[in-house]
Amino acid sequence: MPGGPLGQAGDVDGTVALRTARPEHLPVVAELRWRWWQETGRVPAVSQGEFVRRFVDWARQNADSHRCTVLLRGGTVIGMAWLAITHRVPHPGAVERSSGDVQCVYVVPEERRAGLGGRLIAAVLAQARELGIERLVVHSSDRAIPAYERSGFAVSERLLQNDISRPREAGLP
């Protein structure tokens, strides 16, 4: 995975470090994503082994547009956060433009309530600034909204969404 400001382990509190995910972290990151899904009570569409394999393949194929930061305690991955980068249409004032989406910020339950999620968010924000990203958005769970607000995220009156995966009401196009 690409390096960056977190390419070297960043010591958070003497025992916890932030780092850009390395290829060897990806299976564990996939297992964290699996664990997160289980916490929601949803039923997976594939086996855990299949998911991990496909997730790792996906992460390798999308390394240029999706950057993963991991949180390590003693070398064990205990959290993750992803920055998804989208290149934007140029305009006369800026030919090179991009926006970002914070995705999959997760800390294992036994490590929560210690500010580690906020540190992951801060790491993604720093990476986005370094990359010159214009705007960063997040689709958050209700539980995490306060952490994002503490990190400077706010509701935008101009950001609209259309959940095209859901059927539209009768009579609407």
FIMI-448540 format. One record per residue: x, y, z of N, C-alpha, C, O in turn; residue number from 1; residue in three letters. Coordinates in steps of 0.05 Angstrom, whole numbers, plus 32768, in hexadecimal, padded with zeros to 4 digits. Each point is the difference from the previous one (the first is absolute). Example, Ala and Ser with C-alpha at 12.3 -4.5 7.8 and 13.67 -1.06 7.14 Angstrom:
(mise (8108; 7F8E; 809C); (7FEE; 8018; 8000); (8012; 8018; 8000); (8015; 8000; 800D); 1; 'Ala')
(mise (7FE4; 8015; 7FE5); (8010; 8018; 8001); (7FF1; 8016; 800E); (800A; 8016; 8004); 2; 'Ser')
This chain:
(mise (8011; 7FE8; 8000); (7FEF; 8018; 8000); (8012; 8019; 8000); (8016; 7FFE; 800A); 1; 'Met')
(mise (7FE1; 8018; 7FEB); (8010; 8018; 7FFE); (8008; 800A; 801C); (7FF1; 7FFD; 8013); 2; 'Pro')
(mise (8026; 800F; 7FEE); (800A; 800B; 8019); (7FF4; 801C; 8004); (7FEA; 8005; 7FF5); 3; 'Gly')
(mise (8023; 800B; 801A); (7FF5; 801B; 8005); (8009; 8008; 801B); (8014; 7FF6; 800B); 4; 'Gly')
(mise (7FDD; 801C; 8002); (8008; 800B; 801A); (8001; 7FEA; 8015); (800C; 8004; 8015); 5; 'Pro')
(mise (7FE6; 7FE6; 7FE6); (7FFF; 7FEB; 8014); (8011; 7FE8; 7FF8); (7FFD; 7FEB; 800C); 6; 'Leu')
(mise (8014; 8019; 7FE0); (8010; 7FEA; 7FF7); (8011; 7FF3; 8016); (8004; 7FE7; 7FFF); 7; 'Gly')
(mise (8005; 8028; 8014); (800D; 7FF6; 8017); (7FEC; 7FFF; 8017); (7FED; 800F; 8001); 8; 'Gln')
(mise (8018; 7FDF; 8011); (7FEE; 7FFE; 8017); (7FFF; 801A; 800F); (8015; 800B; 8007); 9; 'Ala')
(mise (7FD3; 7FFF; 7FFE); (7FFD; 8018; 8010); (7FF7; 7FF9; 801B); (7FEA; 7FF5; 8004); 10; 'Gly')
(mise (8026; 8011; 8010); (7FFA; 7FF8; 801C); (7FE9; 8011; 800A); (8002; 8019; 8000); 11; 'Asp')
(mise (7FE8; 7FDB; 8009); (7FE9; 800F; 800A); (8003; 8004; 801E); (7FFD; 8017; 8009); 12; 'Val')
(mise (8007; 7FD4; 8006); (8002; 8003; 801D); (8015; 7FEF; 800D); (7FFE; 7FFA; 8017); 13; 'Asp')
(mise (8016; 7FFE; 7FDA); (8015; 7FEF; 800B); (7FFB; 7FE3; 7FFB); (8014; 7FF0; 7FFF); 14; 'Gly')
(mise (7FD3; 8008; 7FFD); (7FFA; 7FE3; 7FFB); (7FF0; 7FFD; 7FE7); (7FFD; 7FE9; 7FF6); 15; 'Thr')
(mise (7FF7; 802C; 8000); (7FEF; 7FFF; 7FE8); (800D; 8011; 7FEA); (800A; 8016; 8006); 16; 'Val')
(mise (7FF6; 7FE0; 7FE2); (800D; 800E; 7FE9); (7FED; 8001; 7FE9); (7FF0; 7FEE; 7FFB); 17; 'Ala')
(mise (8011; 8028; 7FF6); (7FF2; 8003; 7FE6); (8014; 7FFB; 7FEA); (8017; 8009; 8002); 18; 'Leu')
(mise (7FE0; 7FEA; 7FE9); (8012; 7FFB; 7FE9); (7FEF; 7FFC; 7FE7); (7FE9; 7FF7; 8002); 19; 'Arg')
(mise (8023; 800F; 7FE7); (7FF3; 7FF9; 7FE7); (8000; 7FE2; 7FFF); (8015; 7FF3; 8004); 20; 'Thr')
(mise (7FD5; 8001; 7FF5); (7FFE; 7FE3; 7FFE); (8013; 7FF5; 7FEC); (8004; 800B; 7FEA); 21; 'Ala')
(mise (8009; 7FE0; 801D); (8012; 7FF1; 7FEE); (7FF1; 7FE8; 7FF5); (7FEC; 7FF8; 800B); 22; 'Arg')
(mise (801F; 7FFC; 7FE0); (7FF2; 7FE9; 7FF4); (7FFB; 7FEA; 8014); (7FEB; 7FF3; 7FFF); 23; 'Pro')
(mise (8027; 8009; 8014); (7FFC; 7FEA; 8014); (7FEA; 8007; 8014); (7FF6; 7FEE; 800E); 24; 'Glu')
(mise (8001; 802B; 7FF4); (7FEA; 8008; 8012); (7FE5; 7FFA; 7FF3); (7FEC; 7FFD; 800F); 25; 'His')
(mise (8013; 8001; 7FD7); (7FE6; 7FFE; 7FF2); (7FEE; 7FE9; 8009); (7FE8; 8004; 8003); 26; 'Leu')
(mise (8022; 7FE3; 8001); (7FEE; 7FEB; 800A); (7FF4; 8007; 801B); (7FE9; 7FF9; 8005); 27; 'Pro')
(mise (8026; 8013; 800C); (7FF6; 8007; 801B); (7FEC; 8017; 7FFD); (7FEB; 8000; 800E); 28; 'Val')
(mise (801A; 8013; 7FE1); (7FED; 8016; 7FFB); (7FE6; 7FF4; 7FF5); (7FEA; 8008; 8008); 29; 'Val')
(mise (8018; 7FE4; 7FE6); (7FE8; 7FF3; 7FF6); (7FF0; 7FF2; 8017); (7FE8; 8001; 8001); 30; 'Ala')
(mise (8027; 7FF3; 8011); (7FF3; 7FF3; 8017); (7FF2; 8014; 8012); (7FEC; 7FFB; 800C); 31; 'Glu')
(mise (8020; 801D; 7FF7); (7FF3; 8016; 800F); (7FE6; 8007; 7FF3); (7FEC; 8005; 800D); 32; 'Leu')
(mise (8014; 7FFE; 7FD8); (7FE8; 8007; 7FF2); (7FEB; 7FEA; 8004); (7FE8; 8006; 8002); 33; 'Arg')
(mise (8020; 7FE1; 7FFE); (7FEE; 7FE9; 8005); (7FF4; 8003; 801C); (7FE8; 7FFC; 8004); 34; 'Trp')
(mise (802A; 8009; 800F); (7FF7; 8003; 801C); (7FEC; 8016; 8003); (7FEC; 7FFD; 800E); 35; 'Arg')
(mise (8018; 801A; 7FE4); (7FEE; 8017; 8001); (7FE5; 7FF7; 7FF5); (7FEB; 8007; 800C); 36; 'Trp')
(mise (8015; 7FEA; 7FDE); (7FE7; 7FF7; 7FF5); (7FF1; 7FEF; 8013); (7FE7; 8002; 8003); 37; 'Trp')
(mise (8027; 7FEC; 800B); (7FF3; 7FEE; 8014); (7FF4; 8010; 8017); (7FEB; 7FF9; 800A); 38; 'Gln')
(mise (8022; 801D; 7FFE); (7FF6; 8011; 8016); (7FE5; 800B; 7FF9); (7FEF; 8005; 8012); 39; 'Glu')
(mise (800B; 8000; 7FD4); (7FE7; 800B; 7FF8); (7FE9; 7FEC; 7FFF); (7FE9; 8007; 7FFE); 40; 'Thr')
(mise (801F; 7FDF; 8004); (7FEC; 7FEB; 7FFF); (7FF7; 7FF8; 7FE5); (7FED; 7FF0; 7FFC); 41; 'Gly')
(mise (801F; 801C; 7FEF); (7FF9; 7FF9; 7FE5); (800D; 7FE5; 7FF7); (8014; 7FF8; 800B); 42; 'Arg')
(mise (7FDF; 7FFB; 7FE2); (8009; 7FE6; 7FF7); (8013; 8005; 7FE8); (7FF8; 800E; 7FED); 43; 'Val')
(mise (801F; 7FE6; 8013); (8013; 8004; 7FEA); (7FF7; 7FF0; 7FE7); (7FF1; 7FEC; 8002); 44; 'Pro')
(mise (8017; 801E; 7FE7); (7FF8; 7FF3; 7FE7); (8014; 7FEA; 7FF7); (7FFA; 7FF0; 7FEF); 45; 'Ala')
(mise (801E; 8011; 801E); (8015; 7FEC; 7FF9); (800D; 7FF6; 801A); (7FFA; 800B; 8016); 46; 'Val')
(mise (8016; 7FE1; 7FE8); (800E; 7FF6; 8018); (8016; 8013; 8008); (8008; 8011; 7FF0); 47; 'Ser')
(mise (8001; 7FED; 8029); (8015; 8012; 8009); (801A; 7FFD; 7FEF); (800C; 8014; 7FF9); 48; 'Gln')
(mise (7FFB; 7FD4; 8001); (8018; 7FFC; 7FF0); (7FFE; 800C; 7FE5); (8013; 800D; 7FF6); 49; 'Gly')
(mise (7FD6; 7FF0; 7FFD); (7FFB; 800C; 7FE6); (8001; 801E; 8001); (800C; 800D; 7FEF); 50; 'Glu')
(mise (7FE7; 7FFE; 8026); (8000; 801D; 8004); (801D; 800A; 8003); (8007; 8014; 7FF3); 51; 'Phe')
(mise (8008; 7FE0; 801E); (801C; 800A; 8005); (8010; 7FFF; 7FE6); (800E; 8013; 7FFA); 52; 'Val')
(mise (7FF0; 7FD8; 7FF7); (800E; 7FFD; 7FE7); (7FF8; 8016; 7FEC); (8011; 800D; 7FF4); 53; 'Arg')
(mise (7FD5; 7FF7; 8009); (7FF6; 8014; 7FED); (8006; 801C; 800A); (8007; 8012; 7FF0); 54; 'Arg')
(mise (7FF8; 7FF3; 802A); (8006; 801A; 800B); (801D; 8008; 7FFB); (8007; 8016; 7FF7); 55; 'Phe')
(mise (800B; 7FD7; 800E); (801D; 8005; 7FFC); (8005; 8005; 7FE2); (800F; 8013; 7FFA); 56; 'Val')
(mise (7FE5; 7FDE; 7FF5); (8003; 8005; 7FE3); (7FF6; 801C; 7FF9); (800E; 800F; 7FF1); 57; 'Asp')
(mise (7FDB; 7FF8; 8019); (7FF4; 801A; 7FFB); (8013; 8016; 800A); (8005; 8014; 7FF1); 58; 'Trp')
(mise (8005; 7FEA; 8027); (8011; 8014; 800C); (801A; 8004; 7FEF); (8008; 8017; 7FFC); 59; 'Ala')
(mise (8003; 7FD3; 7FFB); (8018; 8002; 7FEF); (7FF9; 800E; 7FE5); (8010; 8010; 7FF6); 60; 'Arg')
(mise (7FDA; 7FE9; 7FFE); (7FF8; 800B; 7FE6); (7FF9; 801E; 8002); (8001; 800E; 7FEC); 61; 'Gln')
(mise (7FF6; 7FFB; 802C); (7FF7; 801B; 8003); (8012; 8011; 8012); (7FF8; 8014; 800B); 62; 'Asn')
(mise (8021; 7FE4; 7FF7); (8013; 800E; 8012); (8004; 801D; 7FF8); (8007; 8011; 8011); 63; 'Ala')
(mise (7FF6; 7FF6; 7FD6); (8004; 801C; 7FF8); (7FE9; 8012; 8008); (8004; 8018; 8005); 64; 'Asp')
(mise (7FE4; 7FDD; 7FFE); (7FE9; 8011; 8006); (7FF6; 7FFB; 801D); (7FF0; 8010; 8009); 65; 'Ser')
(mise (8019; 7FDB; 8004); (7FF7; 7FFA; 801B); (8018; 7FFB; 8012); (800E; 7FEC; 7FFD); 66; 'His')
(mise (7FF7; 8026; 8016); (8017; 7FFE; 8012); (7FF6; 7FF8; 801C); (7FEE; 800C; 800B); 67; 'Arg')
(mise (801F; 7FE0; 8000); (7FF9; 7FF6; 801A); (8015; 8007; 8015); (8018; 7FFD; 7FFB); 68; 'Cys')
(mise (7FDE; 800D; 801B); (8011; 8005; 8017); (7FF8; 7FEC; 8016); (7FE8; 7FFB; 8004); 69; 'Thr')
(mise (802C; 7FF9; 8008); (7FFA; 7FED; 8016); (800A; 800B; 801A); (8013; 8010; 8002); 70; 'Val')
(mise (7FE0; 7FE6; 8013); (8007; 8006; 801C); (800B; 7FE6; 800B); (7FF3; 7FEC; 8000); 71; 'Leu')
(mise (8026; 8016; 800B); (800D; 7FE8; 800A); (8006; 8002; 801E); (8008; 8015; 8009); 72; 'Leu')
(mise (7FF3; 7FD6; 8005); (8008; 7FFE; 801C); (8013; 7FE8; 8001); (7FF8; 7FE9; 7FFC); 73; 'Arg')
(mise (8021; 801D; 8009); (8014; 7FEA; 8002); (8002; 7FF0; 7FE6); (8005; 7FE8; 8001); 74; 'Gly')
(mise (7FF7; 8024; 7FE8); (8001; 7FF2; 7FE7); (7FE6; 7FF3; 7FF7); (7FFF; 7FF6; 7FEA); 75; 'Gly')
(mise (7FED; 800B; 8027); (7FE6; 7FF4; 7FF9); (7FED; 8017; 7FF6); (7FFD; 8014; 800D); 76; 'Thr')
(mise (7FF7; 7FE7; 7FDC); (7FED; 8014; 7FF5); (7FE7; 8000; 8011); (7FF2; 7FEB; 8003); 77; 'Val')
(mise (8007; 802C; 8008); (7FE9; 8003; 8011); (7FEC; 8014; 7FF5); (7FEA; 8004; 800B); 78; 'Ile')
(mise (801C; 8008; 7FDF); (7FEE; 8014; 7FF3); (8009; 8006; 7FE4); (8017; 7FFB; 7FF8); 79; 'Gly')
(mise (7FD7; 8012; 7FF9); (8005; 8007; 7FE5); (7FF0; 8018; 7FF8); (7FEB; 8006; 800D); 80; 'Met')
(mise (801E; 8008; 7FDE); (7FF1; 8016; 7FF4); (8008; 8001; 7FE3); (8018; 7FFD; 7FFA); 81; 'Ala')
(mise (7FD6; 8008; 7FF4); (8005; 8002; 7FE4); (7FFA; 801C; 7FF5); (7FED; 800D; 8009); 82; 'Trp')
(mise (8024; 7FFC; 7FE5); (7FFC; 8019; 7FF1); (7FFC; 7FF8; 7FE3); (8012; 7FF6; 7FF3); 83; 'Leu')
(mise (7FD6; 800E; 8003); (7FFA; 7FFB; 7FE4); (8002; 801B; 7FF1); (7FF5; 8014; 8007); 84; 'Ala')
(mise (801B; 7FEB; 7FE4); (8006; 8018; 7FF1); (7FF2; 7FFF; 7FE5); (8002; 7FED; 7FF1); 85; 'Ile')
(mise (7FF0; 8029; 8008); (7FF3; 8003; 7FE7); (800B; 8018; 7FF1); (8000; 8016; 800B); 86; 'Thr')
(mise (8009; 7FE5; 7FDD); (800A; 8016; 7FEF); (7FE8; 800F; 7FF5); (7FED; 7FF3; 7FF6); 87; 'His')
(mise (8014; 8027; 800C); (7FE9; 8011; 7FF8); (8005; 800C; 7FE4); (8016; 8002; 7FF7); 88; 'Arg')
(mise (7FD4; 8006; 7FFD); (8001; 800D; 7FE6); (8010; 801A; 8003); (7FFA; 8010; 8012); 89; 'Val')
(mise (8019; 7FF5; 7FDD); (800F; 8019; 8001); (7FEE; 8019; 7FFB); (7FEC; 7FFD; 7FF2); 90; 'Pro')
(mise (801C; 801A; 8018); (7FF4; 8019; 7FF9); (8016; 8014; 7FFA); (8017; 7FFA; 8007); 91; 'His')
(mise (7FE4; 801C; 7FED); (8015; 8013; 7FF8); (8011; 800A; 8018); (8017; 8008; 7FFB); 92; 'Pro')
(mise (7FDF; 7FF7; 801D); (800F; 8009; 8017); (8011; 7FEA; 800D); (8012; 8006; 800F); 93; 'Gly')
(mise (7FE9; 7FE1; 7FEA); (800F; 7FEA; 800C); (7FFD; 7FE7; 7FED); (7FEA; 7FF4; 7FFE); 94; 'Ala')
(mise (802B; 8006; 7FF5); (7FFF; 7FE9; 7FED); (8002; 7FE6; 800F); (7FF3; 7FEC; 7FF9); 95; 'Val')
(mise (801E; 8013; 801C); (8002; 7FE8; 8010); (7FEF; 8003; 8019); (8005; 8011; 8011); 96; 'Glu')
(mise (7FE6; 7FDF; 7FF1); (7FEE; 8002; 8016); (7FF9; 7FE4; 800A); (7FFF; 7FED; 7FF1); 97; 'Arg')
(mise (7FFC; 8011; 8029); (7FF6; 7FE6; 800B); (7FF0; 8006; 801A); (8003; 8014; 800D); 98; 'Ser')
(mise (7FEC; 7FD9; 7FF9); (7FF1; 8000; 8018); (8004; 7FE5; 800E); (800B; 7FED; 7FF4); 99; 'Ser')
(mise (7FEE; 8011; 8025); (8004; 7FE8; 800F); (7FE8; 7FF8; 8010); (7FEE; 8010; 8006); 100; 'Gly')
(mise (8012; 7FD6; 8000); (7FEA; 7FF4; 8010); (800D; 7FF0; 8016); (8010; 7FEE; 7FFA); 101; 'Asp')
(mise (7FEA; 8018; 801F); (800A; 7FF0; 8016); (7FEE; 7FE7; 8002); (7FE8; 8002; 8000); 102; 'Val')
(mise (8026; 7FE7; 8000); (7FF1; 7FE7; 8000); (800B; 7FED; 8015); (8018; 7FFF; 8005); 103; 'Gln')
(mise (7FD6; 7FF1; 8005); (8008; 7FE9; 8011); (8012; 8006; 8018); (8013; 7FF2; 8005); 104; 'Cys')
(mise (7FE7; 8024; 8009); (800F; 8005; 8019); (7FF5; 7FEC; 8014); (7FE8; 8000; 8007); 105; 'Val')
(mise (802A; 7FF0; 8004); (7FF8; 7FEB; 8012); (8016; 7FFB; 8014); (8018; 7FFE; 7FF9); 106; 'Tyr')
(mise (7FE0; 7FFF; 8020); (8012; 7FF8; 8016); (7FF3; 7FE8; 800E); (7FE8; 8000; 8005); 107; 'Val')
(mise (8028; 7FEB; 8001); (7FF4; 7FE9; 800C); (7FF2; 8008; 801B); (800A; 8012; 800D); 108; 'Val')
(mise (7FE0; 7FE1; 7FF9); (7FF0; 8008; 8017); (8010; 8003; 801A); (7FFC; 8013; 8010); 109; 'Pro')
(mise (8017; 7FDB; 7FF5); (800F; 8001; 801A); (8013; 8017; 8002); (800C; 8005; 8015); 110; 'Glu')
(mise (7FF8; 800A; 7FD5); (8012; 8017; 8000); (7FF1; 801B; 7FFD); (800C; 8015; 7FFE); 111; 'Glu')
(mise (7FDA; 7FEA; 8001); (7FF0; 8018; 7FFC); (7FFF; 8011; 8019); (8007; 7FF7; 8016); 112; 'Arg')
(mise (7FF0; 8022; 7FE6); (7FFC; 8013; 8016); (801B; 800B; 800B); (8001; 8009; 8017); 113; 'Arg')
(mise (8014; 7FF5; 7FD9); (801A; 800A; 8008); (800A; 8016; 7FED); (8017; 8008; 8001); 114; 'Ala')
(mise (7FD8; 8001; 7FED); (8007; 8015; 7FED); (800F; 7FF5; 7FE7); (800A; 8010; 7FF0); 115; 'Gly')
(mise (7FF8; 7FD6; 800D); (800F; 7FF5; 7FEA); (7FF2; 8004; 7FE5); (800D; 8005; 7FEC); 116; 'Leu')
(mise (7FD8; 7FFA; 8013); (7FF2; 8006; 7FE8); (8005; 801D; 7FF7); (8004; 8005; 7FE8); 117; 'Gly')
(mise (7FFD; 800D; 802B); (8006; 801C; 7FFA); (801C; 8003; 7FF4); (8005; 8011; 7FEF); 118; 'Gly')
(mise (800D; 7FDF; 801B); (801C; 8001; 7FF5); (8001; 7FF6; 7FE4); (800F; 800A; 7FEF); 119; 'Arg')
(mise (7FE1; 7FE1; 800B); (7FFF; 7FF6; 7FE5); (7FF4; 8015; 7FED); (800A; 8005; 7FEA); 120; 'Leu')
(mise (7FE1; 8009; 801F); (7FF4; 8015; 7FF1); (8014; 8016; 7FFB); (8002; 800A; 7FE9); 121; 'Ile')
(mise (800D; 7FFE; 802B); (8014; 8015; 7FFD); (8016; 7FF8; 7FEC); (8009; 8010; 7FF1); 122; 'Ala')
(mise (7FFE; 7FD6; 800F); (8014; 7FF7; 7FED); (7FF6; 8001; 7FE3); (800F; 8008; 7FEE); 123; 'Ala')
(mise (7FD7; 7FF2; 800E); (7FF5; 8002; 7FE6); (7FFE; 801D; 7FF7); (8006; 8007; 7FE9); 124; 'Val')
(mise (7FF2; 800B; 8029); (8000; 801C; 7FFA); (801B; 800A; 7FF8); (8003; 800F; 7FED); 125; 'Leu')
(mise (8012; 7FEA; 8021); (801B; 8008; 7FFA); (8008; 7FF6; 7FE4); (800C; 800F; 7FF1); 126; 'Ala')
(mise (7FEE; 7FD8; 800A); (8007; 7FF5; 7FE6); (7FF1; 800F; 7FE9); (800C; 8005; 7FEC); 127; 'Gln')
(mise (7FDA; 8001; 8019); (7FF1; 800E; 7FEC); (800C; 801C; 7FFB); (8001; 8009; 7FE9); 128; 'Ala')
(mise (8007; 8004; 802C); (800C; 801B; 7FFD); (801A; 7FFE; 7FEF); (8005; 8010; 7FEE); 129; 'Arg')
(mise (800B; 7FDC; 8019); (801A; 7FFC; 7FF2); (7FFB; 7FFB; 7FE2); (8010; 8008; 7FEF); 130; 'Glu')
(mise (7FDB; 7FEA; 800B); (7FF9; 7FF9; 7FE4); (7FF2; 8017; 7FF1); (7FFC; 7FFE; 7FE8); 131; 'Leu')
(mise (7FFE; 8018; 8026); (7FF2; 8017; 7FF4); (7FE3; 7FFB; 7FFA); (7FF5; 800D; 7FEE); 132; 'Gly')
(mise (7FFF; 7FE1; 8021); (7FE3; 7FFB; 7FFB); (7FF0; 8018; 8008); (8004; 800C; 8016); 133; 'Ile')
(mise (7FE9; 7FFB; 7FD9); (7FEF; 8018; 8004); (7FEC; 7FFC; 8016); (7FFC; 8012; 8011); 134; 'Glu')
(mise (7FF7; 7FD7; 7FEF); (7FE9; 7FFC; 8012); (8000; 7FE3; 8009); (8006; 7FEE; 7FF0); 135; 'Arg')
(mise (7FF4; 800E; 8029); (7FFF; 7FE5; 800C); (7FE4; 7FFC; 800B); (7FF6; 8011; 800F); 136; 'Leu')
(mise (7FFE; 7FD9; 7FEA); (7FE5; 7FF9; 800A); (8001; 7FE5; 800E); (8013; 7FF1; 7FFD); 137; 'Val')
(mise (7FD9; 800A; 8013); (7FFD; 7FE6; 800D); (7FE3; 7FF9; 8003); (7FEF; 8012; 8005); 138; 'Val')
(mise (800B; 7FD5; 7FF8); (7FE5; 7FF5; 8005); (8003; 7FF1; 801A); (800B; 7FEA; 8000); 139; 'His')
(mise (7FEB; 8021; 8015); (8006; 7FF6; 801B); (7FE9; 7FF1; 800D); (7FE8; 8004; 7FF9); 140; 'Ser')
(mise (801F; 7FEA; 8019); (7FEB; 7FF5; 8011); (7FF8; 8015; 8015); (800F; 8013; 8005); 141; 'Ser')
(mise (7FDA; 7FEA; 8006); (7FF7; 8013; 8015); (8014; 8001; 8017); (8005; 8016; 800B); 142; 'Asp')
(mise (8006; 7FD3; 7FFD); (8012; 7FFF; 8016); (8019; 8010; 7FFC); (800B; 800B; 8013); 143; 'Arg')
(mise (7FFF; 7FF7; 7FD4); (8019; 800D; 7FFA); (7FFE; 801E; 7FFA); (8014; 800E; 7FFE); 144; 'Ala')
(mise (7FD4; 7FFC; 7FFE); (7FFC; 801C; 7FF9); (800F; 8013; 8013); (800E; 8012; 7FF6); 145; 'Ile')
(mise (7FF0; 7FEB; 8024); (800F; 8012; 8012); (801E; 8000; 7FFB); (800D; 8015; 8001); 146; 'Pro')
(mise (7FFF; 7FD4; 7FF8); (801D; 8000; 7FFB); (8006; 8010; 7FE7); (8015; 800E; 7FFF); 147; 'Ala')
(mise (7FDB; 7FF0; 7FEC); (8004; 800F; 7FE8); (7FFC; 801E; 8004); (800F; 8010; 7FF6); 148; 'Tyr')
(mise (7FDD; 7FF7; 801A); (7FFB; 801C; 8006); (8018; 800C; 8010); (8008; 8016; 7FFB); 149; 'Glu')
(mise (8003; 7FDB; 8018); (8018; 8009; 800E); (8018; 8004; 7FEE); (8012; 8010; 8006); 150; 'Arg')
(mise (7FED; 7FE2; 7FE3); (8016; 8003; 7FED); (7FFB; 8014; 7FEA); (800F; 8003; 7FED); 151; 'Ser')
(mise (7FDB; 800D; 8016); (7FFB; 8016; 7FEE); (7FEB; 7FFA; 7FEA); (7FFB; 8011; 7FEF); 152; 'Gly')
(mise (7FFA; 7FD7; 8010); (7FEC; 7FFA; 7FEC); (7FE6; 800D; 8009); (7FFA; 8002; 8018); 153; 'Phe')
(mise (7FF6; 8007; 7FD5); (7FE6; 800D; 8005); (7FED; 7FF8; 7FEA); (8008; 7FF9; 7FEA); 154; 'Ala')
(mise (7FDE; 800A; 801C); (7FEB; 7FFA; 7FEC); (8003; 8016; 7FEB); (8004; 8017; 8006); 155; 'Val')
(mise (7FF9; 7FE0; 7FE1); (8001; 8012; 7FE9); (7FE4; 8003; 7FF4); (7FF3; 7FEC; 7FFB); 156; 'Ser')
(mise (8005; 802D; 8001); (7FE6; 8004; 7FF4); (8000; 7FF9; 7FE3); (7FEA; 7FFC; 7FF4); 157; 'Glu')
(mise (802D; 8003; 7FFF); (8002; 7FFC; 7FE3); (8006; 7FE3; 7FF9); (7FFF; 7FF9; 7FE8); 158; 'Arg')
(mise (8007; 7FF6; 802A); (8006; 7FE5; 7FFA); (7FE7; 7FEF; 8001); (7FF3; 7FFE; 8014); 159; 'Leu')
(mise (8006; 7FF8; 7FD5); (7FE8; 7FF0; 7FFD); (8008; 7FE4; 7FF8); (8016; 7FFC; 7FF6); 160; 'Leu')
(mise (7FD9; 7FF0; 8010); (8006; 7FE5; 7FF7); (7FE7; 7FF3; 7FF7); (7FE9; 8007; 8007); 161; 'Gln')
(mise (801A; 7FE5; 7FE8); (7FEA; 7FF0; 7FF6); (8009; 7FE3; 8003); (8012; 7FF7; 7FF3); 162; 'Asn')
(mise (7FE0; 7FFB; 801F); (8007; 7FE4; 8005); (7FF3; 7FEF; 7FEA); (7FE9; 7FF7; 8003); 163; 'Asp')
(mise (8025; 8007; 7FE6); (7FF4; 7FF2; 7FE9); (7FFD; 7FE2; 8003); (7FF4; 7FF3; 7FF0); 164; 'Ile')
(mise (8017; 8003; 8026); (7FFC; 7FE3; 8005); (7FE5; 7FF9; 800B); (7FF8; 7FE9; 8001); 165; 'Ser')
(mise (7FFA; 802B; 8008); (7FE5; 7FFC; 800C); (7FEA; 8006; 7FEB); (8003; 8013; 7FF1); 166; 'Arg')
(mise (7FE8; 7FDD; 800F); (7FEB; 8005; 7FEC); (7FF3; 801B; 8005); (7FFC; 8008; 8017); 167; 'Pro')
(mise (7FFD; 8005; 7FD4); (7FF2; 801A; 8002); (7FE3; 7FFC; 8007); (7FF4; 7FEB; 7FFA); 168; 'Arg')
(mise (8000; 8029; 8012); (7FE3; 7FFF; 8006); (7FF0; 7FFF; 7FE6); (8009; 800B; 7FEB); 169; 'Glu')
(mise (7FE0; 7FE9; 8016); (7FEF; 7FFE; 7FE8); (7FFA; 801B; 7FF5); (7FFA; 8013; 800F); 170; 'Ala')
(mise (8007; 7FEF; 7FD7); (7FF9; 801A; 7FF3); (8018; 8012; 7FFC); (7FFD; 8014; 7FF2); 171; 'Gly')
(mise (801A; 7FE6; 801A); (8017; 8012; 7FFC); (8012; 7FF4; 7FEB); (8002; 7FE7; 7FFD); 172; 'Leu')
(mise (800C; 802A; 7FF3); (8012; 7FF5; 7FEB); (8017; 7FF1; 800B); (8011; 7FF6; 7FF1); 173; 'Pro')
